[in-house]
Amino acid sequence: MSVPVDGLLVVDKPAGMTSHDVVARCRRVFGQRRVGHAGTLDPDATGVLLVGLGRATRLLRWLTGLPKRYTGEVVLGVATSTLDSSGEVTGRWDMARVTLEEARVAAASLTGEIDQVPPMVSALKVGGRRLHQLAREGIEVERAPRRVTVERFELSLPPGRSADPHGGGPVLALDVTCSSGTYVRSLAADLGEQLGGGAHLRALRRTAVGPFTDADAVGLDRVGPAHLRPPAACLPGMTTVVADSEVGEAVTHGRVLDAAALAGSGPGPWAVLDRSGELLAVYEDHGPGRAKPATVLAGGEPGGGR
């Protein structure tokens, strides 16, 4: 039986698998149950999926809010039920004369802080059920728009234009950097509407989550212990504090601390390490002059809980 481990994997998810499928594969490879991911990727999409093992699963919430970068292709002239190439055609328009410059102007109007309605095929839960489950049953529910940030929405002509199986019009390559919770397929569909017709997304790839890029990612067929990063890797950019023995003892027991013991290293939240560099806990503000544990790793069994 394998010894449970803690850490972070940067996986290059292949097409044709759900994010849950990737988690299930990692469970089998490492022989442990406690595995989770930070941010769902659609089954047809490829690219960076962050997977936590053991006690690192408690840290995934610090990764889910990181900005994302995607590449893909927008097919103008054809709308689909899923807003991507996996769905049924729901509308057609002649958009052969749309120029790249016109498309870039439309993309600019979808950049910055925008309100976006989550698609029915998303993993978002409404009334305790995921929208894609309702969509498969032919049920459509009202979805409140959510404010998201699209930092960059660039369009170009793809180097090798391949025909669209739906018989669509021009194909444009996209490169999007956006906040967590942004639906790129919705951006593609909205772009088509802005241009007076419709569009859908294909060949979506997540190329980065925060500082983790697809150059850092390992293929799922090669995932193993050698690719495991320490739990502290789940906290990119977080202020770190190296605890002395007294503070380390208090942190191990999850005690509320005087913030002065941590704040000297910068604003919270704080990643608290021992002198060997092992992550003990994450602390956050707890009112004036106080800091409380948000997540404590020290003292638990590897791969398990406290």
DRENPADO-956450 format. One record per residue (C-alpha): z, x, y. Coordinates in steps of 0.02 Angstrom, whole numbers, plus 50000, padded with zeros to 5 digits. Each point is the difference from the previous one (the first is absolute). Layout:
residues N
ZXY/...
//
This chain:
residues 306
500005000050000/499525006650172/501345004850125/499904988350153/499415008450159/500044996250187/498595003350121/498374995250084/498234999949933/498454999450110/498754991449887/498134997750025/499834982249936/498374996649908/498984984150024/500274985949878/501895001649990/501384991050093/501395009650082/501154992749868/498865007449866/500265017150078/501884997649997/499924994749817/499005015649957/501275011150087/501414991549905/499145004649837/499625017850053/501795003650056/500854988949872/501094990850124/500094982550072/500515003250179/498325002650085/499284991350154/498665002050133/499964999750190/498574988750056/498804990149892/498185005149982/498724986949946/499345001949822/498255004950060/500685012450127/500315018449966/501055013450081/501775004550048/501394990449915/501785006550020/501044997849842/501885002749992/500975004349841/501844997849964/501155000950150/498495003250113/499554981549981/501454996650120/499075010150132/498314991249990/500424988650145/499915015250113/498195002449945/499344982250008/499964999750189/498975015850019/498264998350080/498514999649882/498225006550009/498544992249908/498155002549976/498774987249932/498414990550037/499684983850095/498544989549937/499354989450143/499174983249969/501024994149850/501744992449997/500984998249838/501494990049941/501065015749983/499315008950154/499435014049885/498645002949869/501014992349858/499894982450068/498734985950000/498764998750143/500554987050126/498735002850139/498435009550048/499285005350167/498505010250055/500825014950083/498635012849970/499805003050187/501825004350034/500085017650069/501335013149967/500454999850184/500264981249999/501105001749846/501035013750084/500304989050152/500604986149885/501125012249906/500775005550165/500554982050031/500945000749834/500925016050046/501775001250069/501344986949973/499194984549926/500554984149912/499344999149823/500104985449877/500375006649824/498604995649877/500344987849859/499655013949875/501415011150064/501635004149911/501024992250141/501264987049941/500074982450072/501284988049930/500475012649867/498235001849932/498705013250035/498484993950096/498775006949872/500854989649864/499784984350103/498195004750039/499615001349814/500624982149981/498874994150141/501464997450118/499885005450182/501555000050110/500255002850184/500405018150043/500805005350162/499115014250090/500885016750001/499945013450134/499255016149934/499375015950083/498265007149969/500065017550072/498205004149958/498534989749938/498475011149990/498304995149933/498525010749948/498454999249893/500395004749819/499045015449940/499214991149852/499744981550025/500074990849835/499454982149981/501304986350010/500084989849838/500244984350104/498395003250097/500905003750163/499365008350157/500465016550081/501385010349921/501185009750114/501285013149950/501734997250073/501475011650031/501614990950047/501735006250045/501244985850012/501804994549985/500784994549838/499574981949960/498235000650070/498654992349891/498395010150012/499014986349913/500504988450142/499405012850126/498315000249913/499894981149999/500544998850182/498715013150047/498644989149924/500604985050100/500065010250161/498175004349969/499514981849980/499974998749811/501055005849854/500405015549900/501015006449854/500805016549947/499555011249854/500465017249933/501725000350082/500955016449984/501715004250070/499855018050057/501755002350072/501744992550010/500935008750140/499875018749964/499454997549819/498115001149978/498814998149855/499865019049999/501844999849946/499754986649869/499855002549812/498904989549887/500954987649892/499335008149842/500825016550049/501704993950063/501465009749929/501655008650043/499105014250089/499424987750134/501724992950038/500655003150176/501884999650039/500774983950066/500125007550175/498094999350006/500204981150022/500695003050175/498605008750097/500485003650180/501794993849981/501365010150087/500885010749870/501825005349997/500735013249884/501754994149958/501495011449982/501174997249854/501114987650093/498564989150063/499135001749833/501524993149910/500084985150118/498144996749980/500135000749810/501254985750010/498944989950123/501265000650141/499644995150180/499975015850106/500305005050178/498235001250067/500455016550082/499955007749828/498144995649991/499354997050174/500025018350048/498395001749901/499104986150094/499874980949999/500204990049840/499624995549868/500555016249919/499545007849834/501615008549943/499745015249888/501215011449912/499915018850026/498785002049856/498784987950084/500314985449882/499974982950081/501714991549997/499694984350104/499164991850148/501154994650141/499614988450147/500844994250160/501524988749977/500504995950176/500595011850137/500555016649929/499844994849818/498765002949859/499924990749834/499105003849837/498334991149980/499655008049831/501135011549897/499235010649863/501415012149964/501094996149851/498774989149905/499125004349839/498215006650017/498784985849978/501394987350014/501254992250118/501755003250061/
//
